[in-house]
Amino acid sequence: MTEPVRLSKRMSELGLSSRREADDWIAKGWVRVDGKVVNELGSKVLPHQKITVERQAAAEQSKRVTVLINKPVGYVSGQAEDGYKPAVVLVKPENRWKDDPSPEQFHPTQLRSLVPAGRLDIDSVGLLVLTQDGRIARQLIGEDTSIEKEYLVRVQYTRPGRLPDADLKKLNHGLWMDGKPLLPAKVRWQNDDQLSFTLKEGRKRQIRRMCDMVGLKVIGLKRVRIGRVKLGELPPGQWRYLGADERF
């Protein structure tokens, strides 16, 4: 007999919503299990049971926006800290990229619950995702995410000569951090002083720490891709909407 799980957790596993969204919909009576409305928070279901949501929930979800920012140095990804502004302050009409192909109209309500799906250090630049959609947040930062993130990293070797091939291999696979092995990465030279890193995880200051372990000092770090979505021509400090046809 398979154990029952919380309905909100199961909805999140199925990609129907985030857990918070699920609890909201359950309370509103918008969720059915095997055709029957379930409106009690904390209700449990078995894995084989069929979960459906009312049209109001899908309509509410479709209004949620996801924004892509080319984050400059000096902005933090999430909450304001140490006098630094959060990247969300850049999301205003005058900073919208003039070549944004999305027909979406900006409205201040889109700033409500617009949260970063992943971090980018204060001294790093490039692609940052802010979303109101719990499904996208889970896809990008959930425990089981396998979405690649690609970075261009300008480095300086702090030891005599050049970085040995054996150390480049270590960057690809073989380093440990915080007592755990890192997942395999794809790390290759782009030119004499720039590496391309492609990772499927994002531990705190991971790339800088990886470089440090093999004698490389990071001079600049830019995220250029998350899954299938690229930074492209988006100028620094500007933003655009994730298109209806774009998928990470």
Summary of the structure (lengths in Angstrom):
residues: 248
radius of gyration: 21.0
end to end distance: 35.8
largest distance: 70.1
contacts: 689
relative contact order: 0.16
helix: 24%
strand: 30%
